[in-house]
Amino acid sequence: MQGSGLRFIPVVHAGNKNTSPQEVEIVRALIAEMLAAQAVRVNCHGERQLMGVQDVLVVAPYNAG
């Protein structure tokens, strides 16, 4: 996947109320692809650095309350 910034990737599934193994697998694959491609980010000093897992934020729409 090319580009930068936020991603919205719909995942079709049914009956998942608090967890989604299907979404976990998609997120896992996307992060693995990004790291394998040696994606680069620009830090606050304008320096280019390889991205690592510490640079990834995953937001999931589940409310386990």
PyMOL Python script that loads the backbone (N, CA, C, O; Angstrom):
from pymol import cmd

cmd.read_pdbstr("""\
ATOM      1  N   MET A   1       0.854  -1.180   0.000  1.00  0.00           N
ATOM      2  CA  MET A   1       0.000   0.000   0.000  1.00  0.00           C
ATOM      3  C   MET A   1       0.891   1.231   0.000  1.00  0.00           C
ATOM      4  O   MET A   1       1.818   1.336   0.803  1.00  0.00           O
ATOM      5  N   GLN A   2       0.611   2.146  -0.888  1.00  0.00           N
ATOM      6  CA  GLN A   2       1.423   3.348  -0.973  1.00  0.00           C
ATOM      7  C   GLN A   2       0.690   4.525  -0.348  1.00  0.00           C
ATOM      8  O   GLN A   2      -0.506   4.458  -0.065  1.00  0.00           O
ATOM      9  N   GLY A   3       1.437   5.605  -0.140  1.00  0.00           N
ATOM     10  CA  GLY A   3       0.847   6.812   0.419  1.00  0.00           C
ATOM     11  C   GLY A   3       1.264   7.004   1.859  1.00  0.00           C
ATOM     12  O   GLY A   3       2.068   6.247   2.404  1.00  0.00           O
ATOM     13  N   SER A   4       0.706   8.026   2.458  1.00  0.00           N
ATOM     14  CA  SER A   4       1.030   8.310   3.850  1.00  0.00           C
ATOM     15  C   SER A   4      -0.214   8.768   4.575  1.00  0.00           C
ATOM     16  O   SER A   4      -1.219   9.108   3.951  1.00  0.00           O
ATOM     17  N   GLY A   5      -0.145   8.775   5.887  1.00  0.00           N
ATOM     18  CA  GLY A   5      -1.259   9.280   6.681  1.00  0.00           C
ATOM     19  C   GLY A   5      -2.210   8.195   7.137  1.00  0.00           C
ATOM     20  O   GLY A   5      -1.868   7.014   7.192  1.00  0.00           O
ATOM     21  N   LEU A   6      -3.411   8.630   7.461  1.00  0.00           N
ATOM     22  CA  LEU A   6      -4.428   7.735   7.997  1.00  0.00           C
ATOM     23  C   LEU A   6      -4.912   6.745   6.956  1.00  0.00           C
ATOM     24  O   LEU A   6      -4.863   7.008   5.754  1.00  0.00           O
ATOM     25  N   ARG A   7      -5.378   5.612   7.433  1.00  0.00           N
ATOM     26  CA  ARG A   7      -5.968   4.592   6.573  1.00  0.00           C
ATOM     27  C   ARG A   7      -7.343   4.230   7.122  1.00  0.00           C
ATOM     28  O   ARG A   7      -7.520   4.107   8.334  1.00  0.00           O
ATOM     29  N   PHE A   8      -8.303   4.061   6.241  1.00  0.00           N
ATOM     30  CA  PHE A   8      -9.591   3.473   6.606  1.00  0.00           C
ATOM     31  C   PHE A   8      -9.759   2.250   5.734  1.00  0.00           C
ATOM     32  O   PHE A   8      -9.835   2.355   4.510  1.00  0.00           O
ATOM     33  N   ILE A   9      -9.818   1.091   6.364  1.00  0.00           N
ATOM     34  CA  ILE A   9      -9.932  -0.153   5.623  1.00  0.00           C
ATOM     35  C   ILE A   9     -11.113  -0.931   6.201  1.00  0.00           C
ATOM     36  O   ILE A   9     -10.989  -1.537   7.265  1.00  0.00           O
ATOM     37  N   PRO A  10     -12.250  -0.923   5.517  1.00  0.00           N
ATOM     38  CA  PRO A  10     -13.403  -1.666   6.022  1.00  0.00           C
ATOM     39  C   PRO A  10     -13.144  -3.174   5.946  1.00  0.00           C
ATOM     40  O   PRO A  10     -12.560  -3.665   4.980  1.00  0.00           O
ATOM     41  N   VAL A  11     -13.586  -3.895   6.973  1.00  0.00           N
ATOM     42  CA  VAL A  11     -13.428  -5.345   7.026  1.00  0.00           C
ATOM     43  C   VAL A  11     -14.815  -5.944   7.241  1.00  0.00           C
ATOM     44  O   VAL A  11     -15.499  -5.620   8.211  1.00  0.00           O
ATOM     45  N   VAL A  12     -15.214  -6.807   6.338  1.00  0.00           N
ATOM     46  CA  VAL A  12     -16.532  -7.427   6.425  1.00  0.00           C
ATOM     47  C   VAL A  12     -16.490  -8.561   7.444  1.00  0.00           C
ATOM     48  O   VAL A  12     -15.641  -9.450   7.371  1.00  0.00           O
ATOM     49  N   HIS A  13     -17.416  -8.514   8.390  1.00  0.00           N
ATOM     50  CA  HIS A  13     -17.591  -9.593   9.365  1.00  0.00           C
ATOM     51  C   HIS A  13     -18.955  -9.437  10.004  1.00  0.00           C
ATOM     52  O   HIS A  13     -19.612  -8.411   9.828  1.00  0.00           O
ATOM     53  N   ALA A  14     -19.382 -10.433  10.735  1.00  0.00           N
ATOM     54  CA  ALA A  14     -20.700 -10.380  11.385  1.00  0.00           C
ATOM     55  C   ALA A  14     -20.594 -10.948  12.794  1.00  0.00           C
ATOM     56  O   ALA A  14     -19.839 -11.888  13.046  1.00  0.00           O
ATOM     57  N   GLY A  15     -21.362 -10.365  13.705  1.00  0.00           N
ATOM     58  CA  GLY A  15     -21.476 -10.900  15.054  1.00  0.00           C
ATOM     59  C   GLY A  15     -20.361 -10.524  16.017  1.00  0.00           C
ATOM     60  O   GLY A  15     -20.344 -11.021  17.143  1.00  0.00           O
ATOM     61  N   ASN A  16     -19.455  -9.689  15.626  1.00  0.00           N
ATOM     62  CA  ASN A  16     -18.370  -9.289  16.525  1.00  0.00           C
ATOM     63  C   ASN A  16     -18.807  -8.056  17.311  1.00  0.00           C
ATOM     64  O   ASN A  16     -19.022  -6.991  16.734  1.00  0.00           O
ATOM     65  N   LYS A  17     -18.938  -8.203  18.631  1.00  0.00           N
ATOM     66  CA  LYS A  17     -19.392  -7.075  19.447  1.00  0.00           C
ATOM     67  C   LYS A  17     -18.252  -6.398  20.198  1.00  0.00           C
ATOM     68  O   LYS A  17     -18.240  -5.172  20.315  1.00  0.00           O
ATOM     69  N   ASN A  18     -17.306  -7.158  20.702  1.00  0.00           N
ATOM     70  CA  ASN A  18     -16.217  -6.576  21.494  1.00  0.00           C
ATOM     71  C   ASN A  18     -14.833  -6.840  20.921  1.00  0.00           C
ATOM     72  O   ASN A  18     -13.868  -6.181  21.307  1.00  0.00           O
ATOM     73  N   THR A  19     -14.727  -7.778  20.022  1.00  0.00           N
ATOM     74  CA  THR A  19     -13.446  -8.081  19.390  1.00  0.00           C
ATOM     75  C   THR A  19     -13.681  -8.476  17.935  1.00  0.00           C
ATOM     76  O   THR A  19     -14.801  -8.815  17.550  1.00  0.00           O
ATOM     77  N   SER A  20     -12.639  -8.432  17.146  1.00  0.00           N
ATOM     78  CA  SER A  20     -12.745  -8.847  15.752  1.00  0.00           C
ATOM     79  C   SER A  20     -11.430  -9.466  15.298  1.00  0.00           C
ATOM     80  O   SER A  20     -10.503  -8.745  14.928  1.00  0.00           O
ATOM     81  N   PRO A  21     -11.337 -10.786  15.322  1.00  0.00           N
ATOM     82  CA  PRO A  21     -10.124 -11.441  14.827  1.00  0.00           C
ATOM     83  C   PRO A  21      -9.837 -11.088  13.372  1.00  0.00           C
ATOM     84  O   PRO A  21      -8.676 -11.033  12.966  1.00  0.00           O
ATOM     85  N   GLN A  22     -10.883 -10.848  12.586  1.00  0.00           N
ATOM     86  CA  GLN A  22     -10.689 -10.476  11.190  1.00  0.00           C
ATOM     87  C   GLN A  22      -9.957  -9.138  11.078  1.00  0.00           C
ATOM     88  O   GLN A  22      -9.057  -8.994  10.250  1.00  0.00           O
ATOM     89  N   GLU A  23     -10.331  -8.170  11.895  1.00  0.00           N
ATOM     90  CA  GLU A  23      -9.670  -6.867  11.868  1.00  0.00           C
ATOM     91  C   GLU A  23      -8.243  -6.964  12.406  1.00  0.00           C
ATOM     92  O   GLU A  23      -7.342  -6.298  11.896  1.00  0.00           O
ATOM     93  N   VAL A  24      -8.035  -7.775  13.415  1.00  0.00           N
ATOM     94  CA  VAL A  24      -6.689  -7.962  13.958  1.00  0.00           C
ATOM     95  C   VAL A  24      -5.758  -8.472  12.867  1.00  0.00           C
ATOM     96  O   VAL A  24      -4.630  -7.995  12.742  1.00  0.00           O
ATOM     97  N   GLU A  25      -6.217  -9.436  12.079  1.00  0.00           N
ATOM     98  CA  GLU A  25      -5.381  -9.998  11.023  1.00  0.00           C
ATOM     99  C   GLU A  25      -5.055  -8.956   9.953  1.00  0.00           C
ATOM    100  O   GLU A  25      -3.922  -8.900   9.475  1.00  0.00           O
ATOM    101  N   ILE A  26      -6.020  -8.139   9.574  1.00  0.00           N
ATOM    102  CA  ILE A  26      -5.778  -7.085   8.575  1.00  0.00           C
ATOM    103  C   ILE A  26      -4.754  -6.079   9.104  1.00  0.00           C
ATOM    104  O   ILE A  26      -3.830  -5.699   8.385  1.00  0.00           O
ATOM    105  N   VAL A  27      -4.913  -5.651  10.348  1.00  0.00           N
ATOM    106  CA  VAL A  27      -3.974  -4.679  10.947  1.00  0.00           C
ATOM    107  C   VAL A  27      -2.584  -5.295  11.051  1.00  0.00           C
ATOM    108  O   VAL A  27      -1.590  -4.635  10.744  1.00  0.00           O
ATOM    109  N   ARG A  28      -2.505  -6.545  11.477  1.00  0.00           N
ATOM    110  CA  ARG A  28      -1.211  -7.224  11.586  1.00  0.00           C
ATOM    111  C   ARG A  28      -0.514  -7.265  10.226  1.00  0.00           C
ATOM    112  O   ARG A  28       0.679  -6.982  10.126  1.00  0.00           O
ATOM    113  N   ALA A  29      -1.262  -7.618   9.187  1.00  0.00           N
ATOM    114  CA  ALA A  29      -0.694  -7.705   7.843  1.00  0.00           C
ATOM    115  C   ALA A  29      -0.240  -6.335   7.332  1.00  0.00           C
ATOM    116  O   ALA A  29       0.815  -6.228   6.705  1.00  0.00           O
ATOM    117  N   LEU A  30      -1.018  -5.299   7.591  1.00  0.00           N
ATOM    118  CA  LEU A  30      -0.651  -3.950   7.143  1.00  0.00           C
ATOM    119  C   LEU A  30       0.632  -3.460   7.816  1.00  0.00           C
ATOM    120  O   LEU A  30       1.505  -2.887   7.164  1.00  0.00           O
ATOM    121  N   ILE A  31       0.734  -3.688   9.111  1.00  0.00           N
ATOM    122  CA  ILE A  31       1.937  -3.257   9.837  1.00  0.00           C
ATOM    123  C   ILE A  31       3.147  -4.055   9.357  1.00  0.00           C
ATOM    124  O   ILE A  31       4.221  -3.485   9.160  1.00  0.00           O
ATOM    125  N   ALA A  32       2.990  -5.360   9.167  1.00  0.00           N
ATOM    126  CA  ALA A  32       4.094  -6.187   8.673  1.00  0.00           C
ATOM    127  C   ALA A  32       4.533  -5.720   7.293  1.00  0.00           C
ATOM    128  O   ALA A  32       5.730  -5.665   7.011  1.00  0.00           O
ATOM    129  N   GLU A  33       3.574  -5.381   6.423  1.00  0.00           N
ATOM    130  CA  GLU A  33       3.890  -4.895   5.079  1.00  0.00           C
ATOM    131  C   GLU A  33       4.664  -3.576   5.134  1.00  0.00           C
ATOM    132  O   GLU A  33       5.636  -3.382   4.404  1.00  0.00           O
ATOM    133  N   MET A  34       4.220  -2.683   6.005  1.00  0.00           N
ATOM    134  CA  MET A  34       4.877  -1.390   6.140  1.00  0.00           C
ATOM    135  C   MET A  34       6.313  -1.554   6.639  1.00  0.00           C
ATOM    136  O   MET A  34       7.228  -0.915   6.119  1.00  0.00           O
ATOM    137  N   LEU A  35       6.509  -2.396   7.631  1.00  0.00           N
ATOM    138  CA  LEU A  35       7.850  -2.597   8.176  1.00  0.00           C
ATOM    139  C   LEU A  35       8.752  -3.312   7.171  1.00  0.00           C
ATOM    140  O   LEU A  35       9.934  -2.985   7.064  1.00  0.00           O
ATOM    141  N   ALA A  36       8.214  -4.274   6.442  1.00  0.00           N
ATOM    142  CA  ALA A  36       8.997  -5.002   5.442  1.00  0.00           C
ATOM    143  C   ALA A  36       9.412  -4.082   4.294  1.00  0.00           C
ATOM    144  O   ALA A  36      10.477  -4.262   3.704  1.00  0.00           O
ATOM    145  N   ALA A  37       8.570  -3.097   3.980  1.00  0.00           N
ATOM    146  CA  ALA A  37       8.875  -2.152   2.907  1.00  0.00           C
ATOM    147  C   ALA A  37       9.842  -1.068   3.358  1.00  0.00           C
ATOM    148  O   ALA A  37      10.228  -0.206   2.568  1.00  0.00           O
ATOM    149  N   GLN A  38      10.231  -1.109   4.618  1.00  0.00           N
ATOM    150  CA  GLN A  38      11.134  -0.112   5.201  1.00  0.00           C
ATOM    151  C   GLN A  38      10.585   1.299   4.998  1.00  0.00           C
ATOM    152  O   GLN A  38      11.272   2.184   4.486  1.00  0.00           O
ATOM    153  N   ALA A  39       9.334   1.487   5.412  1.00  0.00           N
ATOM    154  CA  ALA A  39       8.693   2.798   5.336  1.00  0.00           C
ATOM    155  C   ALA A  39       9.512   3.807   6.135  1.00  0.00           C
ATOM    156  O   ALA A  39      10.146   3.463   7.133  1.00  0.00           O
ATOM    157  N   VAL A  40       9.486   5.045   5.684  1.00  0.00           N
ATOM    158  CA  VAL A  40      10.276   6.111   6.305  1.00  0.00           C
ATOM    159  C   VAL A  40       9.338   7.176   6.852  1.00  0.00           C
ATOM    160  O   VAL A  40       8.295   7.461   6.265  1.00  0.00           O
ATOM    161  N   ARG A  41       9.718   7.757   7.975  1.00  0.00           N
ATOM    162  CA  ARG A  41       8.988   8.880   8.538  1.00  0.00           C
ATOM    163  C   ARG A  41       9.962  10.040   8.703  1.00  0.00           C
ATOM    164  O   ARG A  41      11.178   9.850   8.704  1.00  0.00           O
ATOM    165  N   VAL A  42       9.415  11.235   8.842  1.00  0.00           N
ATOM    166  CA  VAL A  42      10.238  12.414   9.090  1.00  0.00           C
ATOM    167  C   VAL A  42       9.993  12.851  10.528  1.00  0.00           C
ATOM    168  O   VAL A  42       8.851  13.108  10.911  1.00  0.00           O
ATOM    169  N   ASN A  43      11.052  12.937  11.329  1.00  0.00           N
ATOM    170  CA  ASN A  43      10.891  13.304  12.733  1.00  0.00           C
ATOM    171  C   ASN A  43      10.731  14.821  12.891  1.00  0.00           C
ATOM    172  O   ASN A  43      10.727  15.554  11.902  1.00  0.00           O
ATOM    173  N   CYS A  44      10.600  15.280  14.117  1.00  0.00           N
ATOM    174  CA  CYS A  44      10.362  16.698  14.398  1.00  0.00           C
ATOM    175  C   CYS A  44      11.542  17.591  14.028  1.00  0.00           C
ATOM    176  O   CYS A  44      11.406  18.814  14.009  1.00  0.00           O
ATOM    177  N   HIS A  45      12.692  16.999  13.735  1.00  0.00           N
ATOM    178  CA  HIS A  45      13.872  17.760  13.325  1.00  0.00           C
ATOM    179  C   HIS A  45      14.062  17.723  11.805  1.00  0.00           C
ATOM    180  O   HIS A  45      15.066  18.212  11.287  1.00  0.00           O
ATOM    181  N   GLY A  46      13.084  17.136  11.095  1.00  0.00           N
ATOM    182  CA  GLY A  46      13.172  17.045   9.643  1.00  0.00           C
ATOM    183  C   GLY A  46      14.059  15.917   9.150  1.00  0.00           C
ATOM    184  O   GLY A  46      14.386  15.858   7.965  1.00  0.00           O
ATOM    185  N   GLU A  47      14.455  15.016  10.051  1.00  0.00           N
ATOM    186  CA  GLU A  47      15.324  13.901   9.686  1.00  0.00           C
ATOM    187  C   GLU A  47      14.477  12.688   9.291  1.00  0.00           C
ATOM    188  O   GLU A  47      13.481  12.379   9.946  1.00  0.00           O
ATOM    189  N   ARG A  48      14.875  12.014   8.229  1.00  0.00           N
ATOM    190  CA  ARG A  48      14.185  10.813   7.784  1.00  0.00           C
ATOM    191  C   ARG A  48      14.665   9.617   8.597  1.00  0.00           C
ATOM    192  O   ARG A  48      15.867   9.428   8.785  1.00  0.00           O
ATOM    193  N   GLN A  49      13.720   8.809   9.079  1.00  0.00           N
ATOM    194  CA  GLN A  49      14.049   7.623   9.873  1.00  0.00           C
ATOM    195  C   GLN A  49      13.159   6.472   9.448  1.00  0.00           C
ATOM    196  O   GLN A  49      12.003   6.668   9.071  1.00  0.00           O
ATOM    197  N   LEU A  50      13.713   5.258   9.514  1.00  0.00           N
ATOM    198  CA  LEU A  50      12.888   4.083   9.259  1.00  0.00           C
ATOM    199  C   LEU A  50      11.800   3.992  10.320  1.00  0.00           C
ATOM    200  O   LEU A  50      12.048   4.241  11.499  1.00  0.00           O
ATOM    201  N   MET A  51      10.603   3.637   9.895  1.00  0.00           N
ATOM    202  CA  MET A  51       9.513   3.477  10.856  1.00  0.00           C
ATOM    203  C   MET A  51       9.644   2.157  11.590  1.00  0.00           C
ATOM    204  O   MET A  51      10.110   1.163  11.033  1.00  0.00           O
ATOM    205  N   GLY A  52       9.233   2.161  12.832  1.00  0.00           N
ATOM    206  CA  GLY A  52       9.191   0.955  13.646  1.00  0.00           C
ATOM    207  C   GLY A  52       7.815   0.821  14.272  1.00  0.00           C
ATOM    208  O   GLY A  52       6.966   1.696  14.102  1.00  0.00           O
ATOM    209  N   VAL A  53       7.594  -0.255  14.986  1.00  0.00           N
ATOM    210  CA  VAL A  53       6.284  -0.458  15.603  1.00  0.00           C
ATOM    211  C   VAL A  53       5.934   0.669  16.580  1.00  0.00           C
ATOM    212  O   VAL A  53       4.755   0.932  16.818  1.00  0.00           O
ATOM    213  N   GLN A  54       6.934   1.330  17.141  1.00  0.00           N
ATOM    214  CA  GLN A  54       6.679   2.424  18.075  1.00  0.00           C
ATOM    215  C   GLN A  54       6.079   3.645  17.375  1.00  0.00           C
ATOM    216  O   GLN A  54       5.593   4.560  18.040  1.00  0.00           O
ATOM    217  N   ASP A  55       6.108   3.666  16.056  1.00  0.00           N
ATOM    218  CA  ASP A  55       5.574   4.782  15.283  1.00  0.00           C
ATOM    219  C   ASP A  55       4.144   4.540  14.797  1.00  0.00           C
ATOM    220  O   ASP A  55       3.580   5.372  14.087  1.00  0.00           O
ATOM    221  N   VAL A  56       3.564   3.414  15.174  1.00  0.00           N
ATOM    222  CA  VAL A  56       2.238   3.028  14.690  1.00  0.00           C
ATOM    223  C   VAL A  56       1.205   3.177  15.802  1.00  0.00           C
ATOM    224  O   VAL A  56       1.433   2.765  16.939  1.00  0.00           O
ATOM    225  N   LEU A  57       0.066   3.773  15.454  1.00  0.00           N
ATOM    226  CA  LEU A  57      -1.060   3.890  16.382  1.00  0.00           C
ATOM    227  C   LEU A  57      -2.271   3.267  15.707  1.00  0.00           C
ATOM    228  O   LEU A  57      -2.634   3.648  14.594  1.00  0.00           O
ATOM    229  N   VAL A  58      -2.890   2.317  16.375  1.00  0.00           N
ATOM    230  CA  VAL A  58      -4.082   1.644  15.840  1.00  0.00           C
ATOM    231  C   VAL A  58      -5.277   2.091  16.674  1.00  0.00           C
ATOM    232  O   VAL A  58      -5.251   2.002  17.901  1.00  0.00           O
ATOM    233  N   VAL A  59      -6.317   2.567  16.010  1.00  0.00           N
ATOM    234  CA  VAL A  59      -7.554   2.975  16.688  1.00  0.00           C
ATOM    235  C   VAL A  59      -8.641   1.999  16.254  1.00  0.00           C
ATOM    236  O   VAL A  59      -8.900   1.849  15.060  1.00  0.00           O
ATOM    237  N   ALA A  60      -9.275   1.340  17.212  1.00  0.00           N
ATOM    238  CA  ALA A  60     -10.334   0.367  16.917  1.00  0.00           C
ATOM    239  C   ALA A  60     -11.651   0.871  17.521  1.00  0.00           C
ATOM    240  O   ALA A  60     -11.656   1.402  18.631  1.00  0.00           O
ATOM    241  N   PRO A  61     -12.756   0.708  16.803  1.00  0.00           N
ATOM    242  CA  PRO A  61     -14.037   1.261  17.239  1.00  0.00           C
ATOM    243  C   PRO A  61     -14.809   0.386  18.215  1.00  0.00           C
ATOM    244  O   PRO A  61     -16.040   0.411  18.202  1.00  0.00           O
ATOM    245  N   TYR A  62     -14.141  -0.379  19.052  1.00  0.00           N
ATOM    246  CA  TYR A  62     -14.858  -1.240  19.985  1.00  0.00           C
ATOM    247  C   TYR A  62     -14.964  -0.608  21.361  1.00  0.00           C
ATOM    248  O   TYR A  62     -14.042   0.059  21.830  1.00  0.00           O
ATOM    249  N   ASN A  63     -16.093  -0.828  21.992  1.00  0.00           N
ATOM    250  CA  ASN A  63     -16.328  -0.352  23.357  1.00  0.00           C
ATOM    251  C   ASN A  63     -16.653  -1.562  24.208  1.00  0.00           C
ATOM    252  O   ASN A  63     -17.782  -2.054  24.197  1.00  0.00           O
ATOM    253  N   ALA A  64     -15.671  -2.038  24.942  1.00  0.00           N
ATOM    254  CA  ALA A  64     -15.833  -3.249  25.742  1.00  0.00           C
ATOM    255  C   ALA A  64     -16.374  -2.913  27.130  1.00  0.00           C
ATOM    256  O   ALA A  64     -15.953  -3.521  28.114  1.00  0.00           O
ATOM    257  N   GLY A  65     -17.281  -1.973  27.227  1.00  0.00           N
ATOM    258  CA  GLY A  65     -17.788  -1.535  28.521  1.00  0.00           C
ATOM    259  C   GLY A  65     -19.052  -2.175  28.954  1.00  0.00           C
ATOM    260  O   GLY A  65     -19.560  -1.871  30.033  1.00  0.00           O
TER     261      GLY A  65
END
""", "prot")
cmd.dss("prot")
cmd.show_as("cartoon", "prot")
cmd.util.cbc("prot")
cmd.orient("prot")
